[in-house]
Amino acid sequence: MVVFWLVLAMNASNYPLHVGNFPGLDTCEKAATEMRRGSASGLKTGTSMAPYSTWACVQANTGKAGDPGPPD
């Protein structure tokens, strides 16, 4: 099964942080959109964390046997 990771980058000097796994790009992008709006992080709806953060979806594997697992 293909896995997409939701990652958070706080600024250009920090490494991205793996936030979650999603079975499809559509569900990952929906979560990223919600996080951008702040609704899932406890902020008021419509509050933006930009330009301090970037939420992105990354394809983590091909869905084939032998693909690496998520980070520990």
N, C-alpha and C positions, 0 to 999 in steps of 0.2 A: 504494500500500500504506500502510495506517495504521501509524504508528510511535509507540511509547510510550517516553518517556525515564524512566530511573531517576535521581532527583535526591537529593542529600544536603544537608541543612541542619544545620550544626553548632550553631547557637544562633540566637536571635531577631535578633541584630544583624548576622549575616552573610548574604550573598546565597546562594541555592541553587547547588550545583555539579552540573553535568550529568555523570553517571557512565557511562551507557551507553544504547544503543538496543535496543529489543526489538520483535519483530513483532506481539506481542499482549499484552493486559493480563495474561493468566494467567502468561506467562513472566516478565514484569516483576515481578509480585507475588511470584513464587517467588524471584527474585533478591533482592528487597527483604527478604523473610522470612529468607533465608540471611544477608544482611548484618546484619539486626537481631540474629540469633543469634551473629554474630561468626565463623561458620565460614569465610566467604570472606575475612575480613580478617586471618587469622592468629591470631586470639584463640581461646582454648579454646572448644569448643562449649558453648553455654549462657551464655557471657559476654555481658552486655548493655552496650551503649554508651549506653543511655538514662540520664539525661535529656539527655545532651550532644549527641545527634544524632537526626535524623529522616530516614528513608528513605521516599520517596514515588514513585509512578508517575504520570506526567502524559501525557495524550494530546497529542502534538506536532503532529499534522496531521490532516487529514480523509481522506487517501489519494487526493486528487484532484490532477490536474495543476496546477502552479503553487504548490503548498504549499512553504513554506520548508524548507530543509535543516537538518541539525543544526548546532549552533554549532561554530566553528573551534577 
